[in-house]
Amino acid sequence: MKKELKIIKKKKHIIEALKRCLERDVYSQVSLEDVAKEAGFSKGGLRHYFPTREELYVALIENFFNQIQRDQIGVVQGLDLDKNDRALITTLFSIEKFLLDKKNMRILINIILYGFEDEKIREIIKKFIRNHLGLYASTIKDLKGGVADGDSEIQFIARITQVILLFAGILEYIDPINVDTPKLIEFLLKLYKHD
C-alpha cells in the first residue's frame, strides 16, 4: 500500500509540474523533457510513471476536470441552502474557476486545443462538458421548482450558461475588460429563471 501511495504522490507531483509548464507555454511547445525538468525528474524517470505524452495529458485532464467537479459539488453539499442560494453559490464558483482564475483558464485552453488533435482527449473533454452541463441543468431545474417546459429547455439554458462562463473566461484571459462580476451573476440568475 505504501508503494501505491508513493506512486500516486509522484504522479500528482508530475501533473502539477505539467500544469506549471502549461501556465507558461502552449501545450505543443511543452515536451516531456520540459515537464521532467520542472518536476525534478529525469526524462526516463517521468516515463516510468507516464510512458507517453498522451498518458500524461489524460492524467492531467482527468485530474483537472475531476477536481473542478469535486470542488463545485462539494461547495454546495452539506450546506442548508435554499434554491436561490444554491444557484448563487454555483454561479459564484463557476465565475471563480472559469473567469477569475487565469491559471485555470490557460490550462483549459491548452486542454481544448489538444483535444482537437486527439480523439481520446476529446472524449474526456466531452465527458466533463456533459457533466458540467448537468450541474447547471440541475441548478436550473431546482430554481424552477422542478417545473419547466421540458428537459430540452433546461438543457438549452444550461448550455447558454456554460457558453457564457467558459467563453467569458477565455475572452477575459485573452482581452480583459474586467467584466463586472455582480452584473454577470445577476444576468445568469435571471437566465436560470427564464421562461
Phi, psi and omega per residue, in radians:
M1 nan -0.682 3.127
K2 -1.056 -0.699 -3.129
K3 -1.118 -0.732 3.126
E4 -1.102 -0.728 3.112
L5 -1.132 -0.660 3.120
K6 -1.131 -0.714 3.111
I7 -1.129 -0.795 3.120
I8 -1.040 -0.764 -3.141
K9 -1.093 -0.745 3.140
K10 -1.184 -0.704 3.097
K11 -1.079 -0.742 3.113
K12 -1.080 -0.709 3.108
H13 -1.067 -0.735 3.127
I14 -1.169 -0.731 3.124
I15 -1.090 -0.724 3.101
E16 -1.106 -0.642 3.085
A17 -1.126 -0.728 3.090
L18 -1.079 -0.723 3.094
K19 -1.014 -0.789 3.133
R20 -1.090 -0.683 3.097
C21 -1.092 -0.725 -3.116
L22 -1.272 -0.353 3.049
E23 -1.240 -0.407 -3.092
R24 -1.788 -0.477 -2.961
D25 -2.491 2.879 3.121
V26 -1.426 2.588 -3.022
Y27 -0.914 -0.650 -3.071
S28 -1.227 -0.292 3.135
Q29 -1.704 -0.121 -3.102
V30 -1.650 1.997 -3.137
S31 -1.660 2.892 3.049
L32 -1.059 -0.596 3.108
E33 -1.118 -0.695 3.096
D34 -1.082 -0.774 -3.132
V35 -1.144 -0.773 3.131
A36 -1.016 -0.806 -3.139
K37 -1.073 -0.796 3.137
E38 -1.071 -0.629 -3.105
A39 -1.475 -0.190 -3.107
G40 1.397 0.489 3.132
F41 -2.004 2.829 2.919
S42 -1.398 2.848 3.100
K43 -1.073 -0.695 3.096
G44 -1.123 -0.670 3.097
G45 -1.107 -0.722 3.093
L46 -1.124 -0.757 -3.128
R47 -1.130 -0.378 3.052
H48 -1.092 -0.662 -3.110
Y49 -1.599 -0.611 3.135
F50 -2.358 1.595 -3.053
P51 -1.059 -0.501 -3.121
T52 -2.249 2.807 3.073
R53 -1.062 -0.715 -3.136
E54 -1.050 -0.765 3.129
E55 -1.082 -0.682 3.110
L56 -1.124 -0.802 -3.130
Y57 -1.193 -0.640 3.074
V58 -1.053 -0.789 3.129
A59 -1.093 -0.750 3.111
L60 -1.045 -0.862 -3.055
I61 -1.121 -0.795 3.124
E62 -1.092 -0.735 3.106
N63 -1.094 -0.827 -3.092
F64 -1.080 -0.897 -3.093
F65 -1.225 -0.735 3.128
N66 -1.085 -0.678 3.134
Q67 -1.133 -0.751 3.114
I68 -1.078 -0.801 -3.132
Q69 -1.131 -0.779 3.125
R70 -1.066 -0.774 3.141
D71 -1.103 -0.777 -3.089
Q72 -1.154 -0.735 3.113
I73 -1.202 -0.758 -3.108
G74 -1.122 -0.502 -3.090
V75 -1.182 -0.490 -3.115
V76 -1.873 -0.303 3.134
Q77 -1.231 2.493 3.075
G78 1.404 -0.115 3.090
L79 -1.693 2.410 3.114
D80 -1.506 1.497 -3.073
L81 -2.006 2.515 2.986
D82 -1.380 3.009 -3.037
K83 -1.071 -0.590 3.134
N84 -1.212 -0.744 3.110
D85 -1.154 -0.674 3.119
R86 -1.085 -0.746 3.117
A87 -1.128 -0.722 3.134
L88 -1.114 -0.805 -3.137
I89 -1.105 -0.757 3.120
T90 -1.056 -0.738 -3.141
T91 -1.177 -0.786 3.118
L92 -1.052 -0.744 3.126
F93 -1.060 -0.806 -3.121
S94 -1.114 -0.693 3.104
I95 -1.113 -0.737 3.138
E96 -1.102 -0.776 -3.079
K97 -1.295 -0.642 -2.997
F98 -1.909 -0.258 -3.109
L99 -1.973 -0.760 -3.025
L100 -1.608 -0.498 -3.104
D101 -1.546 1.657 -3.071
K102 -1.133 -0.554 3.120
K103 -1.136 -0.787 3.094
N104 -1.034 -0.738 -3.088
M105 -1.153 -0.708 3.119
R106 -1.100 -0.742 3.117
I107 -1.135 -0.761 3.137
L108 -1.074 -0.746 3.105
I109 -1.041 -0.785 3.114
N110 -1.088 -0.723 3.131
I111 -1.099 -0.797 -3.140
I112 -1.084 -0.762 3.120
L113 -1.056 -0.742 3.124
Y114 -1.131 -0.587 3.113
G115 -1.076 -0.464 3.092
F116 -1.237 -0.359 -3.119
E117 -1.676 -0.393 -2.960
D118 -2.346 2.074 -3.098
E119 -1.064 -0.701 -3.134
K120 -1.085 -0.756 3.112
I121 -1.130 -0.747 -3.141
R122 -1.057 -0.656 3.123
E123 -1.147 -0.663 3.100
I124 -1.164 -0.742 3.101
I125 -1.081 -0.763 3.136
K126 -1.030 -0.751 3.136
K127 -1.079 -0.776 3.110
F128 -1.073 -0.833 -3.105
I129 -1.039 -0.711 3.131
R130 -1.162 -0.766 3.111
N131 -1.126 -0.711 3.120
H132 -1.104 -0.729 3.073
L133 -1.027 -0.715 3.130
G134 -1.071 -0.624 3.090
L135 -1.100 -0.769 3.104
Y136 -1.174 -0.723 -3.137
A137 -1.066 -0.734 3.118
S138 -1.094 -0.756 3.118
T139 -1.073 -0.778 -3.121
I140 -1.144 -0.767 3.138
K141 -1.067 -0.739 3.095
D142 -1.069 -0.767 -3.129
L143 -1.092 -0.609 -3.132
K144 -1.476 0.126 3.127
G145 1.186 0.472 -3.123
G146 1.352 -0.038 -3.122
V147 -1.884 2.115 3.116
A148 -2.653 3.025 -3.140
D149 -1.217 -0.058 -3.130
G150 2.335 2.943 -3.117
D151 -1.085 -0.572 -3.121
S152 -1.154 -0.631 3.097
E153 -1.185 -0.753 3.112
I154 -1.123 -0.774 3.110
Q155 -1.052 -0.693 -3.141
F156 -1.105 -0.848 -3.138
I157 -1.134 -0.683 3.101
A158 -1.090 -0.725 3.135
R159 -1.156 -0.718 3.106
I160 -1.071 -0.729 3.089
T161 -1.046 -0.810 3.140
Q162 -1.057 -0.801 3.133
V163 -1.058 -0.816 -3.127
I164 -1.032 -0.864 -3.060
L165 -1.215 -0.800 -3.114
L166 -1.179 -0.793 -3.083
F167 -1.388 -0.468 2.997
A168 -1.101 -0.700 3.097
G169 -1.089 -0.769 3.122
I170 -1.113 -0.830 -3.123
L171 -1.138 -0.696 3.114
E172 -1.164 -0.532 3.089
Y173 -1.209 -0.753 -3.067
I174 -1.380 -0.806 -3.055
D175 -2.412 1.361 -3.038
P176 -1.159 2.340 2.993
I177 -2.110 0.118 -3.119
N178 0.994 1.200 3.124
V179 -0.919 2.387 3.098
D180 -1.271 1.759 -3.044
T181 -1.021 -0.814 3.120
P182 -1.030 -0.655 3.107
K183 -1.172 -0.686 3.108
L184 -1.112 -0.753 3.109
I185 -1.065 -0.823 3.136
E186 -1.037 -0.757 3.125
F187 -1.069 -0.804 -3.116
L188 -1.164 -0.700 3.113
L189 -1.106 -0.646 3.059
K190 -1.163 -0.696 3.122
L191 -1.071 -0.732 3.134
Y192 -0.995 -0.636 -3.064
K193 -1.581 -0.022 -3.086
H194 -0.983 2.402 3.095
D195 -1.780 nan nan
